[in-house]
Every structure is written in structure tokens, then in C-alpha cells.
């Protein structure tokens, strides 16, 4: 399934509806749902928040993969930002010594089974896979 979403936080409810539909239609393991929802939401919110130079819709694609799901988010007419090369978050540091930001992306990188980034012709595409273990 593929669908474009406007660059708005109001689209989050529609993204959740898309995920519900994909899980129902594909008969996917329900235990994977929270990881898929959280990772998709975090990546979408980051695109809307930080890729402000674009007014293009964001494409989300979901398709079965082995015993799980592959999800891709494509943002158009944007600068390069590779989440797989983001600075590490020191989760062991005291709260008052931590730098703001980055924790959501850190969680995504820890929760998904694999993540891949592509950038070509001002298109930024992040693909992650969540498998039943």
C-alpha cells in the first residue's frame, strides 16, 4: 500500500489508519504494530519538522517482508539528512546534562530490525524493516 500525506501533524491519524489497514489486510503479527506506528510517526514528524524547505507531500509505502513489514517514507525536494548517521544520544547521562533532541530517532534505530537511507535528486527515502523474532 502506498499513500501520500500532507506535511501536517494532523495527518498522523490518517497514517495510523493506513497502518491498521495494512496489518488487517496482510494478517501481520499484531505485536509488530507498536514498533511500526512509533517508527513511522517519528520519521514523519521529523520530516515535517525539519524539512521546511519543501511543500511536497510525503509518500509512505508499506509492504510485507519475510515475517514482518517494510515501511518507506519518501520526502521530496529536500536536503540530505541520513538518520543512520545521526549523532549518538548519551542515554546514560543525567537528564540535566543531555542535549535536547535526537531521542526519538535513537529509539527508532534501536527498535527496528534494519534501516536504510537513500538520497537522490533531492529525494530523501528512509526504509525500515520490522520482523517478528
DAJO-V440234 format. One record per helix or strand of 3 or more residues. SS is the DSSP state (H for helix, E for strand). FROM is the first residue (numbers start at 1). TO is the last residue. If there is no record, write none. Layout:
SS,FROM,TO
SS,FROM,TO
//
This chain:
E,2,5
H,9,26
H,30,50
E,58,65
E,68,76
H,83,85
H,95,97
H,103,111
E,114,120
E,123,131
//
